[in-house]
């Protein structure tokens, strides 16, 4: 999580955040109770949905900007309103704040690993805060700020790129709805 705060390449940022997100699995296996097994299912399910969404967004951003550097990718508010909506929905899908699904997974994780030691909760809260910091960092860099001269506002965004992305988002919210109902 700390490495993610200093990344300039958005693809590496997502890869490192994926590692930081999936590192909780050994702790859940060690705690070995019913809540930890349910949390393990939630973490793996949301990780699979989250990672695929973020990597597809990186591919679309690379096709628009021809770079993956966060300092060069900015001003997306002016270029594509549909991509802006997709990025904001994906951001809400990934942050650990109520009422979003990652928050539920984090709370279940803290409750199920509290059995190991009660002092680890401070470390988990710190890493959840660091996760929020780098997620807000990439979102603010991508969406806000002036566009660079190499990217024109008349940039043609190929909307056929959005069909798989919209299908994944729809399926993700469908899975979340079904998962929350049961």
C-alpha atoms as an extended CHARMM CRD file, in Angstrom:
* protein
*
       182  EXT
         1         1  UNK       CA              0.0000000000        0.0000000000        0.0000000000  PROA      1               0.0000000000
         2         2  UNK       CA              2.8320000000        2.3940000000        0.7620000000  PROA      2               0.0000000000
         3         3  UNK       CA              4.4800000000        1.6390000000       -2.6010000000  PROA      3               0.0000000000
         4         4  UNK       CA              1.2140000000        2.5390000000       -4.3540000000  PROA      4               0.0000000000
         5         5  UNK       CA              1.3400000000        6.0730000000       -2.9510000000  PROA      5               0.0000000000
         6         6  UNK       CA              4.5270000000        6.7900000000       -4.9160000000  PROA      6               0.0000000000
         7         7  UNK       CA              3.7090000000        5.1540000000       -8.2580000000  PROA      7               0.0000000000
         8         8  UNK       CA              3.6900000000        7.2230000000      -11.4120000000  PROA      8               0.0000000000
         9         9  UNK       CA              2.6050000000        4.4160000000      -13.7750000000  PROA      9               0.0000000000
        10        10  UNK       CA             -1.1090000000        3.6650000000      -13.4080000000  PROA      10              0.0000000000
        11        11  UNK       CA             -0.7440000000        0.0270000000      -14.4990000000  PROA      11              0.0000000000
        12        12  UNK       CA              1.9070000000       -0.6290000000      -11.8510000000  PROA      12              0.0000000000
        13        13  UNK       CA             -0.2650000000        1.2030000000       -9.3230000000  PROA      13              0.0000000000
        14        14  UNK       CA             -3.1470000000       -1.1610000000      -10.0070000000  PROA      14              0.0000000000
        15        15  UNK       CA             -0.8680000000       -4.2160000000       -9.9180000000  PROA      15              0.0000000000
        16        16  UNK       CA              0.6470000000       -3.2280000000       -6.5730000000  PROA      16              0.0000000000
        17        17  UNK       CA             -2.7530000000       -2.3660000000       -5.1330000000  PROA      17              0.0000000000
        18        18  UNK       CA             -3.9520000000       -5.7590000000       -6.2780000000  PROA      18              0.0000000000
        19        19  UNK       CA             -1.1250000000       -7.4030000000       -4.3350000000  PROA      19              0.0000000000
        20        20  UNK       CA             -1.9210000000       -5.2740000000       -1.2860000000  PROA      20              0.0000000000
        21        21  UNK       CA             -5.5740000000       -6.2550000000       -1.5930000000  PROA      21              0.0000000000
        22        22  UNK       CA             -4.9600000000       -9.9920000000       -1.9490000000  PROA      22              0.0000000000
        23        23  UNK       CA             -2.3050000000      -10.2210000000        0.8030000000  PROA      23              0.0000000000
        24        24  UNK       CA             -5.0880000000      -10.5890000000        3.3830000000  PROA      24              0.0000000000
        25        25  UNK       CA             -5.8580000000      -14.1370000000        2.2310000000  PROA      25              0.0000000000
        26        26  UNK       CA             -3.1270000000      -15.8580000000        4.3200000000  PROA      26              0.0000000000
        27        27  UNK       CA             -4.3500000000      -14.0620000000        7.4480000000  PROA      27              0.0000000000
        28        28  UNK       CA             -7.9000000000      -15.1920000000        6.7530000000  PROA      28              0.0000000000
        29        29  UNK       CA             -6.7610000000      -18.7810000000        6.2950000000  PROA      29              0.0000000000
        30        30  UNK       CA             -4.7440000000      -18.6670000000        9.5370000000  PROA      30              0.0000000000
        31        31  UNK       CA             -7.6710000000      -17.3120000000       11.5650000000  PROA      31              0.0000000000
        32        32  UNK       CA             -9.7750000000      -20.3070000000       10.4230000000  PROA      32              0.0000000000
        33        33  UNK       CA            -13.3230000000      -19.5790000000       11.5240000000  PROA      33              0.0000000000
        34        34  UNK       CA            -16.6460000000      -19.3620000000        9.7000000000  PROA      34              0.0000000000
        35        35  UNK       CA            -16.5020000000      -15.5820000000        9.3510000000  PROA      35              0.0000000000
        36        36  UNK       CA            -12.9990000000      -15.7520000000        7.8830000000  PROA      36              0.0000000000
        37        37  UNK       CA            -14.1330000000      -18.2500000000        5.2390000000  PROA      37              0.0000000000
        38        38  UNK       CA            -17.0400000000      -15.9820000000        4.2920000000  PROA      38              0.0000000000
        39        39  UNK       CA            -14.6740000000      -13.0270000000        4.1890000000  PROA      39              0.0000000000
        40        40  UNK       CA            -12.2750000000      -15.0220000000        2.0190000000  PROA      40              0.0000000000
        41        41  UNK       CA            -15.0690000000      -15.5540000000       -0.5070000000  PROA      41              0.0000000000
        42        42  UNK       CA            -15.9970000000      -11.8680000000       -0.4860000000  PROA      42              0.0000000000
        43        43  UNK       CA            -12.3810000000      -10.7120000000       -0.8900000000  PROA      43              0.0000000000
        44        44  UNK       CA            -11.6670000000      -13.0630000000       -3.7870000000  PROA      44              0.0000000000
        45        45  UNK       CA            -14.9310000000      -12.2050000000       -5.5490000000  PROA      45              0.0000000000
        46        46  UNK       CA            -14.5160000000       -8.4350000000       -5.2430000000  PROA      46              0.0000000000
        47        47  UNK       CA            -10.8230000000       -8.6520000000       -6.1220000000  PROA      47              0.0000000000
        48        48  UNK       CA            -11.6010000000      -10.4310000000       -9.3750000000  PROA      48              0.0000000000
        49        49  UNK       CA            -14.2230000000       -7.8610000000      -10.3370000000  PROA      49              0.0000000000
        50        50  UNK       CA            -12.1730000000       -4.8580000000       -9.2480000000  PROA      50              0.0000000000
        51        51  UNK       CA             -8.9310000000       -5.8420000000      -10.9460000000  PROA      51              0.0000000000
        52        52  UNK       CA            -10.5220000000       -6.5930000000      -14.2950000000  PROA      52              0.0000000000
        53        53  UNK       CA            -12.3630000000       -3.2640000000      -14.2680000000  PROA      53              0.0000000000
        54        54  UNK       CA             -9.2570000000       -1.2760000000      -13.4160000000  PROA      54              0.0000000000
        55        55  UNK       CA             -7.0360000000       -2.9860000000      -15.9850000000  PROA      55              0.0000000000
        56        56  UNK       CA             -9.6330000000       -2.4210000000      -18.7010000000  PROA      56              0.0000000000
        57        57  UNK       CA             -9.7660000000        1.2670000000      -17.7760000000  PROA      57              0.0000000000
        58        58  UNK       CA             -5.9680000000        1.4400000000      -18.0410000000  PROA      58              0.0000000000
        59        59  UNK       CA             -6.2060000000       -0.0230000000      -21.5380000000  PROA      59              0.0000000000
        60        60  UNK       CA             -8.7680000000        2.5830000000      -22.5820000000  PROA      60              0.0000000000
        61        61  UNK       CA             -6.7240000000        5.4010000000      -21.0290000000  PROA      61              0.0000000000
        62        62  UNK       CA             -3.6500000000        4.1530000000      -22.8700000000  PROA      62              0.0000000000
        63        63  UNK       CA             -5.5590000000        4.1690000000      -26.1640000000  PROA      63              0.0000000000
        64        64  UNK       CA             -6.5430000000        7.8090000000      -25.5640000000  PROA      64              0.0000000000
        65        65  UNK       CA             -3.3260000000        9.2320000000      -24.1120000000  PROA      65              0.0000000000
        66        66  UNK       CA             -0.6770000000        6.7650000000      -25.4550000000  PROA      66              0.0000000000
        67        67  UNK       CA              0.9430000000        6.7670000000      -22.0270000000  PROA      67              0.0000000000
        68        68  UNK       CA              0.3800000000        5.2450000000      -18.5880000000  PROA      68              0.0000000000
        69        69  UNK       CA              2.0800000000        8.0130000000      -16.5930000000  PROA      69              0.0000000000
        70        70  UNK       CA             -0.2900000000        9.6150000000      -14.0980000000  PROA      70              0.0000000000
        71        71  UNK       CA              1.2670000000       13.0380000000      -14.5500000000  PROA      71              0.0000000000
        72        72  UNK       CA              0.3510000000       12.9940000000      -18.2570000000  PROA      72              0.0000000000
        73        73  UNK       CA             -3.1290000000       11.5090000000      -17.8710000000  PROA      73              0.0000000000
        74        74  UNK       CA             -5.3670000000       14.2950000000      -16.6750000000  PROA      74              0.0000000000
        75        75  UNK       CA             -8.3350000000       16.3700000000      -17.6530000000  PROA      75              0.0000000000
        76        76  UNK       CA            -10.5880000000       13.4370000000      -18.5120000000  PROA      76              0.0000000000
        77        77  UNK       CA            -13.5980000000       15.4880000000      -17.4370000000  PROA      77              0.0000000000
        78        78  UNK       CA            -13.2970000000       17.4070000000      -20.6940000000  PROA      78              0.0000000000
        79        79  UNK       CA            -12.6340000000       14.4860000000      -23.0260000000  PROA      79              0.0000000000
        80        80  UNK       CA            -15.2010000000       11.7620000000      -22.4070000000  PROA      80              0.0000000000
        81        81  UNK       CA            -18.2530000000       11.9330000000      -20.1450000000  PROA      81              0.0000000000
        82        82  UNK       CA            -18.9510000000        8.1890000000      -20.4920000000  PROA      82              0.0000000000
        83        83  UNK       CA            -15.4310000000        7.2310000000      -19.4870000000  PROA      83              0.0000000000
        84        84  UNK       CA            -15.6630000000        9.7090000000      -16.6140000000  PROA      84              0.0000000000
        85        85  UNK       CA            -18.8130000000        7.9480000000      -15.3610000000  PROA      85              0.0000000000
        86        86  UNK       CA            -17.1980000000        4.5130000000      -15.6900000000  PROA      86              0.0000000000
        87        87  UNK       CA            -14.0960000000        5.6310000000      -13.7960000000  PROA      87              0.0000000000
        88        88  UNK       CA            -16.1490000000        7.1440000000      -10.9840000000  PROA      88              0.0000000000
        89        89  UNK       CA            -18.2610000000        3.9640000000      -10.6770000000  PROA      89              0.0000000000
        90        90  UNK       CA            -15.0850000000        1.8630000000      -10.6040000000  PROA      90              0.0000000000
        91        91  UNK       CA            -13.6100000000        4.1610000000       -7.9790000000  PROA      91              0.0000000000
        92        92  UNK       CA            -16.6690000000        3.6760000000       -5.7870000000  PROA      92              0.0000000000
        93        93  UNK       CA            -16.3480000000       -0.0490000000       -6.3270000000  PROA      93              0.0000000000
        94        94  UNK       CA            -12.7380000000       -0.0450000000       -5.0870000000  PROA      94              0.0000000000
        95        95  UNK       CA            -12.6830000000        2.3280000000       -2.1030000000  PROA      95              0.0000000000
        96        96  UNK       CA            -13.0410000000        1.0940000000        1.4440000000  PROA      96              0.0000000000
        97        97  UNK       CA            -15.6860000000        3.4900000000        2.6230000000  PROA      97              0.0000000000
        98        98  UNK       CA            -19.2950000000        2.8700000000        3.5890000000  PROA      98              0.0000000000
        99        99  UNK       CA            -21.6230000000        1.7580000000        1.8900000000  PROA      99              0.0000000000
       100       100  UNK       CA            -19.4060000000        0.3200000000       -0.8540000000  PROA      100             0.0000000000
       101       101  UNK       CA            -18.6030000000       -3.4110000000       -1.1330000000  PROA      101             0.0000000000
       102       102  UNK       CA            -14.8840000000       -3.1540000000       -0.3490000000  PROA      102             0.0000000000
       103       103  UNK       CA            -15.7700000000       -1.6060000000        2.9970000000  PROA      103             0.0000000000
       104       104  UNK       CA            -17.8980000000       -4.6240000000        3.8670000000  PROA      104             0.0000000000
       105       105  UNK       CA            -15.0140000000       -6.9190000000        3.0010000000  PROA      105             0.0000000000
       106       106  UNK       CA            -12.6070000000       -4.8600000000        5.1260000000  PROA      106             0.0000000000
       107       107  UNK       CA            -14.9180000000       -4.8420000000        8.1490000000  PROA      107             0.0000000000
       108       108  UNK       CA            -15.4330000000       -8.5980000000        7.8910000000  PROA      108             0.0000000000
       109       109  UNK       CA            -11.6680000000       -9.0060000000        7.5420000000  PROA      109             0.0000000000
       110       110  UNK       CA            -11.0010000000       -6.9830000000       10.7010000000  PROA      110             0.0000000000
       111       111  UNK       CA            -13.6440000000       -8.8990000000       12.6330000000  PROA      111             0.0000000000
       112       112  UNK       CA            -12.4260000000      -12.3200000000       11.5140000000  PROA      112             0.0000000000
       113       113  UNK       CA             -8.7240000000      -11.6480000000       12.1560000000  PROA      113             0.0000000000
       114       114  UNK       CA             -9.3100000000       -9.9710000000       15.5220000000  PROA      114             0.0000000000
       115       115  UNK       CA             -8.9650000000      -13.4790000000       16.9610000000  PROA      115             0.0000000000
       116       116  UNK       CA             -5.2540000000      -13.5670000000       16.0600000000  PROA      116             0.0000000000
       117       117  UNK       CA             -4.3280000000      -10.4980000000       18.0960000000  PROA      117             0.0000000000
       118       118  UNK       CA             -6.2150000000       -7.4020000000       19.1000000000  PROA      118             0.0000000000
       119       119  UNK       CA             -3.2720000000       -5.0600000000       18.3880000000  PROA      119             0.0000000000
       120       120  UNK       CA             -3.3520000000       -5.7280000000       14.6280000000  PROA      120             0.0000000000
       121       121  UNK       CA             -6.4910000000       -3.6320000000       14.2010000000  PROA      121             0.0000000000
       122       122  UNK       CA             -4.4030000000       -0.4500000000       14.3330000000  PROA      122             0.0000000000
       123       123  UNK       CA             -2.2190000000       -1.7100000000       11.4970000000  PROA      123             0.0000000000
       124       124  UNK       CA             -5.2870000000       -2.6300000000        9.4230000000  PROA      124             0.0000000000
       125       125  UNK       CA             -6.8380000000        0.7940000000        9.9310000000  PROA      125             0.0000000000
       126       126  UNK       CA             -3.5580000000        2.4400000000        8.8980000000  PROA      126             0.0000000000
       127       127  UNK       CA             -3.3950000000        0.4100000000        5.6710000000  PROA      127             0.0000000000
       128       128  UNK       CA             -7.0570000000        1.1310000000        4.9220000000  PROA      128             0.0000000000
       129       129  UNK       CA             -6.2320000000        4.8340000000        5.2430000000  PROA      129             0.0000000000
       130       130  UNK       CA             -3.2140000000        4.4780000000        2.9340000000  PROA      130             0.0000000000
       131       131  UNK       CA             -5.4460000000        2.6600000000        0.4470000000  PROA      131             0.0000000000
       132       132  UNK       CA             -7.8680000000        5.5700000000        0.4740000000  PROA      132             0.0000000000
       133       133  UNK       CA             -4.9680000000        7.9960000000       -0.0860000000  PROA      133             0.0000000000
       134       134  UNK       CA             -3.6490000000        6.3480000000       -3.2420000000  PROA      134             0.0000000000
       135       135  UNK       CA             -7.1480000000        5.7320000000       -4.6280000000  PROA      135             0.0000000000
       136       136  UNK       CA             -8.0370000000        9.4110000000       -4.2110000000  PROA      136             0.0000000000
       137       137  UNK       CA             -4.6760000000       10.3440000000       -5.6950000000  PROA      137             0.0000000000
       138       138  UNK       CA             -5.1530000000        8.4690000000       -8.9720000000  PROA      138             0.0000000000
       139       139  UNK       CA             -8.7770000000        9.5610000000       -9.2930000000  PROA      139             0.0000000000
       140       140  UNK       CA             -7.9800000000       13.2380000000       -8.8300000000  PROA      140             0.0000000000
       141       141  UNK       CA             -5.0530000000       13.0600000000      -11.2330000000  PROA      141             0.0000000000
       142       142  UNK       CA             -7.0020000000       11.3090000000      -13.9710000000  PROA      142             0.0000000000
       143       143  UNK       CA            -10.2100000000       13.3270000000      -13.7990000000  PROA      143             0.0000000000
       144       144  UNK       CA             -9.1720000000       16.8300000000      -12.8070000000  PROA      144             0.0000000000
       145       145  UNK       CA             -6.5970000000       19.2960000000      -13.9590000000  PROA      145             0.0000000000
       146       146  UNK       CA             -5.8620000000       20.8760000000      -17.3030000000  PROA      146             0.0000000000
       147       147  UNK       CA             -5.4490000000       18.6330000000      -20.3140000000  PROA      147             0.0000000000
       148       148  UNK       CA             -2.0950000000       18.5640000000      -21.9830000000  PROA      148             0.0000000000
       149       149  UNK       CA             -1.6480000000       20.0850000000      -25.4510000000  PROA      149             0.0000000000
       150       150  UNK       CA             -0.9980000000       16.6390000000      -26.9470000000  PROA      150             0.0000000000
       151       151  UNK       CA             -4.5720000000       15.5840000000      -26.1280000000  PROA      151             0.0000000000
       152       152  UNK       CA             -7.2360000000       17.5180000000      -27.9760000000  PROA      152             0.0000000000
       153       153  UNK       CA            -10.7560000000       17.9330000000      -26.6540000000  PROA      153             0.0000000000
       154       154  UNK       CA            -11.9850000000       16.7520000000      -30.0420000000  PROA      154             0.0000000000
       155       155  UNK       CA            -10.2580000000       13.4310000000      -29.3550000000  PROA      155             0.0000000000
       156       156  UNK       CA            -12.2900000000       10.6100000000      -30.8300000000  PROA      156             0.0000000000
       157       157  UNK       CA            -13.0540000000        8.0600000000      -28.1560000000  PROA      157             0.0000000000
       158       158  UNK       CA            -13.9630000000        4.7360000000      -29.6720000000  PROA      158             0.0000000000
       159       159  UNK       CA            -17.1610000000        3.7540000000      -27.9270000000  PROA      159             0.0000000000
       160       160  UNK       CA            -16.8230000000        0.1260000000      -28.9780000000  PROA      160             0.0000000000
       161       161  UNK       CA            -14.1300000000       -0.0500000000      -26.2830000000  PROA      161             0.0000000000
       162       162  UNK       CA            -16.8200000000        0.5680000000      -23.6880000000  PROA      162             0.0000000000
       163       163  UNK       CA            -19.0060000000       -2.4340000000      -24.5230000000  PROA      163             0.0000000000
       164       164  UNK       CA            -16.9240000000       -4.9950000000      -22.5340000000  PROA      164             0.0000000000
       165       165  UNK       CA            -16.3550000000       -2.4480000000      -19.7910000000  PROA      165             0.0000000000
       166       166  UNK       CA            -20.0620000000       -1.6950000000      -19.4060000000  PROA      166             0.0000000000
       167       167  UNK       CA            -20.8360000000       -5.4260000000      -19.4070000000  PROA      167             0.0000000000
       168       168  UNK       CA            -18.3060000000       -6.0190000000      -16.6170000000  PROA      168             0.0000000000
       169       169  UNK       CA            -19.7140000000       -3.1330000000      -14.5730000000  PROA      169             0.0000000000
       170       170  UNK       CA            -23.2550000000       -4.4140000000      -15.0380000000  PROA      170             0.0000000000
       171       171  UNK       CA            -22.2020000000       -7.9390000000      -14.0780000000  PROA      171             0.0000000000
       172       172  UNK       CA            -20.2760000000       -6.6100000000      -11.0810000000  PROA      172             0.0000000000
       173       173  UNK       CA            -23.2560000000       -4.7610000000       -9.6890000000  PROA      173             0.0000000000
       174       174  UNK       CA            -25.4760000000       -7.7610000000      -10.4370000000  PROA      174             0.0000000000
       175       175  UNK       CA            -23.1160000000      -10.0300000000       -8.4830000000  PROA      175             0.0000000000
       176       176  UNK       CA            -23.0060000000       -7.5530000000       -5.6060000000  PROA      176             0.0000000000
       177       177  UNK       CA            -26.8010000000       -7.3520000000       -5.5310000000  PROA      177             0.0000000000
       178       178  UNK       CA            -27.1790000000      -11.1430000000       -5.5780000000  PROA      178             0.0000000000
       179       179  UNK       CA            -24.4380000000      -11.5370000000       -2.9770000000  PROA      179             0.0000000000
       180       180  UNK       CA            -25.9970000000       -8.9950000000       -0.6270000000  PROA      180             0.0000000000
       181       181  UNK       CA            -29.4450000000      -10.5750000000       -0.9480000000  PROA      181             0.0000000000
       182       182  UNK       CA            -28.1670000000      -13.9540000000        0.1930000000  PROA      182             0.0000000000
